[in-house]
Amino acid sequence: MSDVLWIAYLGLLGAPAIGFLLKGKYKTVSMKIDFIVTATTWTGLFGYVTGLSIGVAILWKIIFFVGILWDLLFVIYFDQSDEKIEELSEVAVKATTIVFSVVMLIPLYYGIYRYAFYIL
C-alpha cells in the first residue's frame, strides 16, 4: 500500500513540473533553478521509492540540504505567483503559500533523507 502512495506522490510532484515546462513558465533564472532542483529531488525520491541506487550517498546528502534551502528560499523570496485572492491580504496569501509548500514537501525530503542516509 505504501508503494502506491509513494508513486502517487511522485506523480503529484512531477505533473506540475512537466506542465510548467510544456507551458513555458520557466522563464526567469530563479524558475529555471527551481526546475533543476525539482527534477533532481524528484529523481532522488524516485530512487528511494524504487530502491534503485542512483549516484553516491554523499551526492544525495548534499542534494538533501541544498534542496531544502532552495525550496525555502524560493517559496519565501522568489515565488511570484500571479494568483491573488481578493478576500485575503497579500501577507495571508504568502503565509498560506509557505505553509502549504512546506507541508507538501515534507514527504519529498523525508524520502531523500532516507535515501541519502540509510539506503545507499
Residue frames as a rotation matrix with the C-alpha (Angstrom) as fourth column:
MET 1
0.565 0.825 0.000 0.00
0.825 -0.565 0.000 0.00
0.000 0.000 -1.000 0.00
SER 2
0.439 -0.444 -0.781 2.79
0.196 -0.801 0.565 2.42
-0.877 -0.401 -0.265 0.86
ASP 3
-0.630 -0.669 0.395 4.37
0.508 0.030 0.861 1.89
-0.588 0.743 0.321 -2.57
VAL 4
-0.044 0.714 0.699 1.13
0.964 -0.153 0.217 3.04
0.262 0.683 -0.681 -4.20
LEU 5
0.815 0.353 -0.459 1.07
0.506 -0.820 0.267 6.16
-0.282 -0.450 -0.847 -2.05
TRP 6
-0.028 -0.910 -0.415 4.71
0.193 -0.412 0.890 6.96
-0.981 -0.055 0.188 -2.84
ILE 7
-0.654 -0.187 0.733 4.10
0.726 0.118 0.678 6.51
-0.213 0.975 0.059 -6.56
ALA 8
0.412 0.860 0.300 1.01
0.883 -0.458 0.101 8.73
0.224 0.223 -0.949 -6.36
TYR 9
0.666 -0.238 -0.707 3.10
0.279 -0.800 0.532 11.35
-0.692 -0.551 -0.466 -4.56
LEU 10
-0.488 -0.855 0.178 5.76
0.437 -0.062 0.897 11.12
-0.756 0.515 0.404 -7.29
GLY 11
-0.329 0.467 0.821 3.04
0.912 -0.068 0.405 11.84
0.244 0.882 -0.403 -9.84
LEU 12
0.712 0.634 -0.301 1.69
0.700 -0.677 0.228 14.69
-0.060 -0.373 -0.926 -7.74
LEU 13
0.282 -0.706 -0.650 5.13
0.142 -0.639 0.756 16.31
-0.949 -0.305 -0.080 -7.71
GLY 14
-0.618 -0.670 0.412 6.08
0.440 0.140 0.887 15.54
-0.652 0.729 0.209 -11.30
ALA 15
0.039 0.734 0.678 2.88
0.996 0.029 -0.089 16.56
-0.085 0.678 -0.730 -13.09
PRO 16
0.860 0.305 -0.409 3.02
0.301 -0.950 -0.077 20.29
-0.412 -0.057 -0.909 -12.29
ALA 17
0.006 -0.941 -0.340 6.72
-0.139 -0.337 0.931 20.48
-0.990 0.042 -0.133 -13.15
ILE 18
-0.640 -0.182 0.746 6.12
0.632 0.428 0.646 18.89
-0.437 0.885 -0.159 -16.53
GLY 19
0.394 0.872 0.292 3.07
0.913 -0.335 -0.231 21.09
-0.103 0.357 -0.928 -17.08
PHE 20
0.667 -0.234 -0.708 5.06
0.010 -0.947 0.322 24.24
-0.745 -0.222 -0.629 -16.31
LEU 21
-0.433 -0.895 0.104 7.80
0.059 0.087 0.994 23.04
-0.899 0.437 0.015 -18.67
LEU 22
-0.426 0.334 0.841 5.35
0.881 0.366 0.300 22.42
-0.207 0.869 -0.450 -21.51
LYS 23
0.668 0.743 0.048 3.63
0.742 -0.658 -0.127 25.79
-0.063 0.120 -0.991 -20.99
GLY 24
0.020 -0.771 0.637 6.95
0.642 -0.478 -0.599 27.63
0.766 0.421 0.485 -21.00
LYS 25
0.896 0.415 0.158 6.61
0.134 -0.591 0.795 29.02
0.423 -0.692 -0.585 -17.47
TYR 26
0.521 -0.784 -0.339 10.30
0.680 0.141 0.719 28.60
-0.516 -0.605 0.607 -16.67
LYS 27
0.710 -0.173 0.682 11.43
0.477 -0.594 -0.647 31.98
0.518 0.785 -0.339 -17.99
THR 28
0.718 -0.452 0.530 13.29
-0.622 -0.758 0.197 33.60
0.313 -0.471 -0.825 -15.12
VAL 29
-0.278 -0.919 -0.279 16.60
-0.525 0.388 -0.757 32.42
0.804 -0.064 -0.591 -13.72
SER 30
-0.614 0.070 0.786 15.01
-0.758 0.226 -0.612 31.53
-0.221 -0.972 -0.085 -10.37
MET 31
0.515 0.849 0.116 12.33
-0.745 0.511 -0.430 29.45
-0.424 0.135 0.895 -12.11
LYS 32
0.507 -0.414 -0.756 14.98
-0.509 0.563 -0.651 27.61
0.695 0.715 0.075 -14.14
ILE 33
-0.643 -0.733 0.221 16.99
-0.580 0.277 -0.766 26.86
0.501 -0.621 -0.603 -10.99
ASP 34
-0.218 0.657 0.722 13.80
-0.834 0.258 -0.487 25.70
-0.506 -0.708 0.492 -9.31
PHE 35
0.738 0.481 -0.474 13.12
-0.668 0.621 -0.410 23.31
0.097 0.619 0.779 -12.19
ILE 36
-0.016 -0.835 -0.550 16.62
-0.433 0.501 -0.749 21.85
0.901 0.226 -0.370 -11.91
VAL 37
-0.766 -0.227 0.602 16.26
-0.640 0.170 -0.750 21.42
0.068 -0.959 -0.275 -8.13
THR 38
0.183 0.931 0.316 12.78
-0.868 0.304 -0.392 19.93
-0.461 -0.203 0.864 -8.58
ALA 39
0.660 0.030 -0.751 13.96
-0.566 0.676 -0.471 17.45
0.494 0.736 0.463 -11.21
THR 40
-0.389 -0.898 -0.207 16.96
-0.436 0.378 -0.817 16.46
0.811 -0.227 -0.538 -9.09
THR 41
-0.675 0.176 0.717 15.00
-0.699 0.160 -0.697 15.96
-0.238 -0.971 0.015 -5.88
TRP 42
0.480 0.869 -0.118 12.29
-0.846 0.423 -0.325 14.10
-0.232 0.256 0.938 -7.80
THR 43
0.291 -0.481 -0.827 14.98
-0.490 0.667 -0.561 11.77
0.822 0.569 -0.042 -9.15
GLY 44
-0.763 -0.596 0.250 16.22
-0.483 0.269 -0.833 11.12
0.430 -0.756 -0.493 -5.62
LEU 45
-0.236 0.766 0.598 12.72
-0.807 0.188 -0.560 10.33
-0.541 -0.615 0.573 -4.40
PHE 46
0.624 0.400 -0.672 12.26
-0.745 0.565 -0.355 8.04
0.238 0.721 0.650 -7.40
GLY 47
-0.248 -0.814 -0.525 15.45
-0.417 0.579 -0.701 6.21
0.874 0.045 -0.483 -6.40
TYR 48
-0.786 0.003 0.618 14.17
-0.611 0.146 -0.778 5.88
-0.093 -0.989 -0.113 -2.83
VAL 49
0.164 0.969 0.182 10.73
-0.866 0.230 -0.445 4.61
-0.473 -0.085 0.877 -3.86
THR 50
0.754 0.142 -0.642 12.04
-0.553 0.664 -0.503 2.10
0.355 0.734 0.579 -6.40
GLY 51
0.788 -0.511 0.343 15.12
-0.025 0.531 0.847 1.08
-0.615 -0.676 0.406 -4.40
LEU 52
0.730 -0.550 0.406 17.46
0.569 0.162 -0.806 1.96
0.378 0.819 0.431 -7.26
SER 53
0.254 -0.743 -0.619 20.93
0.620 -0.366 0.694 3.23
-0.742 -0.560 0.368 -6.50
ILE 54
0.691 -0.007 0.723 21.37
0.601 -0.549 -0.580 6.47
0.401 0.836 -0.376 -8.43
GLY 55
0.326 -0.658 0.679 24.71
-0.347 -0.752 -0.561 8.12
0.879 -0.052 -0.473 -7.73
VAL 56
-0.474 -0.597 -0.647 26.58
0.472 0.448 -0.759 8.04
0.744 -0.665 0.069 -4.44
ALA 57
0.239 0.629 -0.740 25.28
0.952 -0.002 0.305 8.75
0.190 -0.777 -0.600 -0.96
ILE 58
-0.465 -0.480 -0.744 27.32
0.656 -0.751 0.075 11.95
-0.595 -0.453 0.664 -0.49
LEU 59
-0.925 0.186 0.330 25.64
0.175 -0.563 0.808 13.42
0.337 0.805 0.488 -3.58
TRP 60
-0.035 0.997 -0.063 22.19
0.470 0.072 0.880 12.82
0.882 0.002 -0.471 -2.12
LYS 61
0.066 -0.023 -0.998 23.25
0.976 -0.207 0.069 14.20
-0.208 -0.978 0.009 1.25
ILE 62
-0.862 -0.409 -0.299 24.29
0.322 -0.898 0.300 17.43
-0.391 0.163 0.906 -0.47
ILE 63
-0.710 0.660 0.246 21.11
0.120 -0.231 0.966 17.49
0.694 0.715 0.085 -2.57
PHE 64
0.038 0.733 -0.679 19.06
0.912 0.253 0.323 16.98
0.409 -0.632 -0.659 0.59
PHE 65
-0.116 -0.140 -0.983 20.43
0.768 -0.640 0.001 20.10
-0.630 -0.755 0.182 2.29
VAL 66
-0.954 -0.247 -0.169 20.69
0.079 -0.752 0.654 22.25
-0.289 0.610 0.738 -0.85
GLY 67
-0.592 0.793 0.146 17.16
0.440 0.166 0.883 21.27
0.675 0.587 -0.447 -1.89
ILE 68
0.167 0.645 -0.745 15.64
0.986 -0.099 0.136 22.23
0.014 -0.757 -0.653 1.45
LEU 69
-0.407 -0.405 -0.819 17.50
0.471 -0.861 0.192 25.53
-0.782 -0.308 0.542 1.46
TRP 70
-0.997 0.012 0.077 16.49
0.063 -0.452 0.890 26.32
0.045 0.892 0.450 -2.12
ASP 71
-0.340 0.940 0.006 12.83
0.685 0.243 0.687 25.38
0.644 0.237 -0.727 -1.67
LEU 72
0.170 0.381 -0.909 12.52
0.920 -0.391 0.008 27.56
-0.352 -0.838 -0.417 1.43
LEU 73
-0.609 -0.467 -0.641 14.28
0.219 -0.876 0.430 30.50
-0.762 0.122 0.636 -0.24
PHE 74
-0.930 0.264 0.254 12.24
0.243 -0.075 0.967 30.07
0.275 0.962 0.005 -3.41
VAL 75
-0.069 0.981 -0.180 8.88
0.879 0.145 0.454 29.94
0.472 -0.127 -0.873 -1.66
ILE 76
0.220 0.151 -0.964 9.68
0.812 -0.576 0.095 32.84
-0.541 -0.803 -0.249 0.66
TYR 77
-0.150 -0.444 -0.883 11.55
0.049 -0.896 0.442 35.21
-0.987 0.023 0.157 -1.67
PHE 78
-0.877 -0.414 -0.243 11.40
-0.200 -0.144 0.969 34.24
-0.437 0.899 0.044 -5.34
ASP 79
-0.597 0.704 0.385 7.95
0.796 0.580 0.175 32.77
-0.101 0.411 -0.906 -5.98
GLN 80
-0.831 0.345 -0.436 5.88
-0.334 -0.937 -0.104 35.45
-0.444 0.060 0.894 -7.65
SER 81
-0.576 0.684 0.447 2.51
0.732 0.676 -0.091 33.76
-0.365 0.275 -0.890 -8.12
ASP 82
-0.896 0.324 0.304 0.07
-0.019 -0.712 0.702 35.51
0.444 0.623 0.644 -10.38
GLU 83
-0.094 0.930 -0.354 -2.85
0.577 0.341 0.742 34.28
0.811 -0.134 -0.569 -8.34
LYS 84
-0.925 -0.072 0.373 -4.37
-0.224 -0.689 -0.690 36.80
0.307 -0.722 0.621 -5.96
ILE 85
-0.319 0.848 -0.423 -7.28
0.866 0.442 0.235 36.14
0.386 -0.291 -0.875 -3.65
GLU 86
-0.244 0.244 0.939 -9.32
0.083 -0.959 0.271 39.29
0.966 0.144 0.214 -3.22
GLU 87
0.755 0.653 0.057 -10.66
-0.014 -0.071 0.997 38.43
0.656 -0.754 -0.044 0.24
LEU 88
0.702 -0.559 -0.440 -7.20
0.685 0.361 0.634 37.84
-0.195 -0.746 0.636 1.73
SER 89
0.770 -0.526 -0.360 -4.34
-0.468 -0.850 0.242 40.22
-0.433 -0.018 -0.901 2.29
GLU 90
0.540 -0.655 -0.528 -1.05
-0.540 0.212 -0.815 39.70
0.646 0.725 -0.239 0.47
VAL 91
-0.431 -0.702 0.568 0.59
-0.884 0.200 -0.423 38.61
0.183 -0.684 -0.706 3.74
ALA 92
0.124 0.570 0.812 -2.11
-0.646 0.668 -0.370 35.98
-0.753 -0.479 0.452 4.35
VAL 93
0.929 0.179 -0.323 -1.73
-0.369 0.496 -0.786 34.62
0.019 0.850 0.527 0.82
LYS 94
0.127 -0.969 -0.209 2.08
-0.673 0.070 -0.736 34.45
0.728 0.235 -0.644 1.20
ALA 95
-0.424 -0.250 0.870 1.81
-0.878 0.348 -0.328 32.75
-0.221 -0.904 -0.367 4.61
THR 96
0.549 0.705 0.449 -0.68
-0.505 0.708 -0.494 30.21
-0.666 0.044 0.745 3.24
THR 97
0.788 -0.322 -0.524 1.61
-0.442 0.295 -0.847 29.52
0.427 0.900 0.090 0.28
ILE 98
-0.253 -0.946 0.204 4.60
-0.822 0.099 -0.561 28.96
0.510 -0.310 -0.802 2.56
VAL 99
-0.246 0.218 0.944 2.72
-0.767 0.552 -0.327 26.63
-0.593 -0.805 0.031 4.92
PHE 100
0.797 0.600 0.066 1.18
-0.413 0.622 -0.666 24.65
-0.440 0.504 0.743 2.04
SER 101
0.536 -0.673 -0.509 4.54
-0.577 0.148 -0.803 24.32
0.616 0.724 -0.309 0.30
VAL 102
-0.452 -0.727 0.517 6.30
-0.875 0.247 -0.417 23.11
0.176 -0.641 -0.747 3.42
VAL 103
0.069 0.564 0.823 3.57
-0.621 0.670 -0.408 20.56
-0.781 -0.483 0.396 4.15
MET 104
0.920 0.306 -0.246 3.68
-0.370 0.468 -0.802 19.29
-0.130 0.829 0.544 0.55
LEU 105
0.365 -0.867 -0.339 7.48
-0.588 0.068 -0.806 18.98
0.722 0.493 -0.485 0.60
ILE 106
0.144 -0.296 0.944 7.83
-0.942 0.252 0.223 17.08
-0.304 -0.921 -0.243 3.90
PRO 107
0.768 0.126 0.628 7.38
-0.054 0.990 -0.133 13.64
-0.638 0.068 0.767 2.27
LEU 108
0.874 -0.486 -0.018 9.83
-0.033 -0.023 -0.999 14.57
0.485 0.874 -0.036 -0.51
TYR 109
0.108 -0.905 0.412 12.61
-0.742 -0.349 -0.573 15.45
0.662 -0.243 -0.709 1.87
TYR 110
0.379 0.064 0.923 11.79
-0.739 0.621 0.260 12.54
-0.557 -0.781 0.283 4.17
GLY 111
0.957 0.033 0.289 12.32
0.134 0.831 -0.540 10.21
-0.258 0.556 0.790 1.21
ILE 112
0.610 -0.783 0.120 15.53
-0.133 -0.251 -0.959 11.92
0.781 0.569 -0.257 0.13
TYR 113
0.163 -0.517 0.840 16.80
-0.977 -0.200 0.067 11.87
0.134 -0.832 -0.538 3.72
ARG 114
0.600 0.123 0.791 16.12
-0.372 0.918 0.139 8.13
-0.709 -0.378 0.596 3.97
TYR 115
0.967 -0.222 0.123 17.71
0.209 0.420 -0.883 7.62
0.144 0.880 0.452 0.55
ALA 116
0.454 -0.833 0.316 20.85
-0.390 -0.505 -0.770 9.58
0.801 0.227 -0.554 1.39
PHE 117
-0.135 -0.551 0.824 21.45
-0.953 -0.154 -0.259 8.50
0.270 -0.820 -0.504 4.96
TYR 118
0.029 0.204 0.979 20.05
-0.676 0.725 -0.131 4.96
-0.736 -0.658 0.159 5.17
ILE 119
0.874 0.438 0.211 19.53
-0.153 0.659 -0.736 3.30
-0.461 0.611 0.643 1.78
LEU 120
0.789 -0.575 -0.216 22.73
-0.258 0.010 -0.966 3.98
0.557 0.818 -0.140 -0.16
